[in-house]
Amino acid sequence: MKKLTLSIATIVAMSSFAIAGGDIEPVVEAVTEVVTQDSSAGFYIGGAYTYAMEAERTGRITPNLIVGADDTTWEIAGMVMAGYQINKYFAVEARFTASLDDAKYNNVDVADYDLTNAAIYAKVMYPVAEIVTVYGLVGYGQTTIEDANALVKDKYETDGLQWGVGASYNVNENLSVFVDYTKLAMIDEVDVNGVTVTGLADDFDVSTVNVGISYKF
């Protein structure tokens, strides 16, 4: 009886294989490739309050009303920026800065000289903590100081290497606050009313301090 039962089971099994074509395929586990995206990458925009200054030099060129006075300053200015962060260590950033008040000597308005600067920077960053990052800026820009309201307009313009250093604090994954210092101009050649003049590098020494916020998409 046991032999008969075994024979019947064998016949049924062989019949099943025959119906299925006699092929037995091994089970293959699906392989899923996981592609991770750098969460720090993305576009960002920002803005800042800017304090701008032209360092004191004898025989300064803009404005040349008082020799030996304190540094020329623009106490109310603004900066807007837009950039793309490639990873947590590197970004490319464009900035535009403009003064919003008169140039001052000794905290006194002396002339309606407007300061503007447009630049593009490579931004190298290093996270020193989970929410704090220090960074350096180096790039190319153009700085202009112009008395736009004068009958005879004085315009001083230069372009070349610019650099800066700063730090940012991440409020959350999108919003951060930052402060930085940028050197906008210290150039050997300056265009004065359209004429290139050399030897005025010490006189055209412009820098800014920026305090602002940025938002990453």
C-alpha positions in Angstrom: 0.0 0.0 0.0 2.9 2.4 0.8 4.5 1.6 -2.5 1.3 2.3 -4.3 0.9 5.7 -2.6 4.5 6.6 -3.4 4.0 5.7 -7.0 0.9 7.8 -7.3 2.6 10.8 -5.8 5.5 10.4 -8.2 3.2 10.3 -11.2 1.4 13.4 -10.0 4.7 15.3 -9.6 6.0 14.3 -13.0 2.7 15.3 -14.6 3.0 18.7 -13.0 6.5 19.2 -14.4 5.3 18.0 -17.8 2.5 20.5 -17.9 4.8 23.3 -16.9 7.1 22.4 -19.7 9.6 20.7 -17.5 11.4 23.9 -16.6 12.1 25.0 -13.0 13.3 28.6 -12.8 15.2 29.8 -9.7 13.7 32.7 -7.7 15.6 35.9 -8.5 15.5 38.7 -6.0 14.8 42.2 -7.5 17.8 44.5 -7.2 16.8 48.1 -6.5 19.5 50.8 -7.1 19.1 53.6 -4.6 20.4 57.0 -5.9 20.9 59.5 -3.2 20.8 63.2 -3.9 22.9 65.7 -2.0 20.4 67.5 0.2 22.6 70.6 0.5 22.4 71.3 -3.3 20.0 73.9 -4.7 19.3 77.5 -5.6 19.2 80.2 -3.0 18.5 84.0 -2.8 19.2 86.5 -0.1 19.6 90.1 0.9 21.6 92.2 3.5 22.0 95.5 5.1 25.4 96.8 4.0 27.8 99.3 5.6 30.3 100.5 2.9 33.5 102.5 3.3 36.4 103.8 1.3 39.6 103.8 3.3 41.3 107.0 4.3 44.1 108.0 1.9 45.8 111.3 1.3 44.6 112.7 -2.0 41.6 110.4 -2.2 39.6 110.7 -5.4 36.0 110.3 -4.3 34.8 112.8 -3.2 37.9 114.9 -3.0 36.4 117.7 -0.8 38.3 117.0 2.4 41.9 115.7 2.6 42.9 113.8 5.7 39.4 113.4 7.1 37.9 110.1 8.3 37.1 107.4 5.9 34.3 108.0 3.3 31.3 105.9 4.4 27.9 104.9 3.1 26.0 104.0 6.3 22.8 102.9 4.6 23.3 100.4 1.7 21.9 97.1 0.6 23.0 93.9 -1.1 21.0 91.3 -3.0 22.3 87.9 -4.1 21.4 84.7 -5.9 23.4 81.6 -6.2 23.5 77.8 -6.6 25.0 75.6 -4.0 26.6 72.5 -5.6 27.4 70.7 -2.4 28.0 71.6 1.2 31.5 72.8 0.3 31.1 74.8 -2.8 28.7 77.3 -4.4 28.6 80.0 -7.2 27.1 83.3 -6.1 26.2 86.6 -7.8 25.8 89.9 -5.8 24.7 93.4 -6.4 25.4 96.2 -3.9 24.1 99.8 -3.9 24.3 102.7 -1.5 21.0 104.3 -0.4 22.3 107.5 1.2 25.0 110.2 0.6 28.7 109.7 1.1 29.9 111.0 4.4 33.1 112.4 6.0 33.1 112.6 9.8 29.4 111.5 9.8 28.4 114.6 7.7 26.8 114.3 4.3 29.2 115.9 1.8 28.1 114.8 -1.6 25.5 112.7 -3.4 28.0 110.0 -4.4 26.4 106.7 -5.3 28.3 103.5 -4.7 27.4 100.3 -6.7 29.1 97.0 -7.2 28.2 93.9 -9.2 30.2 90.7 -8.9 30.2 87.0 -9.2 32.0 84.8 -6.7 33.2 81.2 -6.1 32.1 80.4 -2.6 34.1 77.9 -0.6 32.3 76.7 2.6 33.3 74.6 5.6 30.8 73.4 8.2 32.3 73.8 11.6 29.2 72.6 13.4 25.8 71.2 12.4 24.3 74.7 12.1 27.3 77.0 11.6 29.4 77.3 8.4 32.4 79.6 7.6 33.1 80.6 4.1 35.4 82.5 1.7 34.5 84.4 -1.4 36.7 85.0 -4.4 35.7 86.4 -7.8 35.4 89.2 -10.2 33.4 92.4 -10.0 33.0 96.0 -11.0 32.8 98.9 -8.5 31.4 102.4 -9.4 31.3 105.6 -7.4 29.3 108.4 -9.2 27.9 111.8 -8.4 24.7 111.3 -10.4 23.2 114.7 -9.6 26.1 117.0 -10.4 26.1 119.2 -13.5 29.6 117.8 -14.2 29.3 114.2 -13.2 32.2 112.6 -11.5 32.4 108.9 -12.1 35.1 106.5 -10.8 34.9 102.9 -12.0 37.1 99.9 -11.7 36.9 96.1 -12.1 39.0 93.2 -11.0 39.5 90.6 -8.3 37.3 90.8 -5.2 37.2 88.6 -2.1 35.5 88.2 1.2 35.1 86.0 4.3 32.1 85.3 6.5 30.0 82.9 8.5 26.4 81.7 8.4 24.0 80.2 10.9 21.3 77.8 9.8 17.9 78.6 11.4 16.4 75.6 9.6 17.1 73.6 6.4 16.0 76.5 4.2 16.7 79.8 6.1 20.0 81.1 7.4 21.5 84.3 8.6 25.0 85.5 7.7 27.6 88.2 8.2 30.6 88.8 6.0 33.3 91.3 5.0 34.1 91.9 1.3 36.9 93.8 -0.4 35.3 95.3 -3.5 38.1 97.4 -4.9 41.8 97.9 -4.5 42.9 98.3 -8.1 45.9 99.8 -9.9 43.8 101.2 -12.7 40.6 103.4 -12.3 38.5 104.9 -15.1 37.9 108.5 -14.1 35.1 110.0 -16.3 36.0 107.5 -19.0 39.7 108.0 -18.9 42.0 105.2 -17.5 44.2 106.5 -14.7 47.0 104.5 -13.0 48.6 105.0 -9.6 45.4 105.5 -7.7 45.1 102.1 -6.1 45.6 103.4 -2.6 42.8 105.9 -3.2 40.2 103.5 -4.5 40.0 101.1 -1.6 36.4 100.1 -1.0 35.1 97.4 1.3 31.7 96.4 2.9 30.3 94.6 5.9 27.0 92.7 5.2 24.5 91.3 7.6 21.6 89.5 6.1 19.5 86.4 5.4 19.3 83.8 2.7 16.7 81.3 1.6 17.5 78.0 -0.1 14.9 76.3 -2.3 
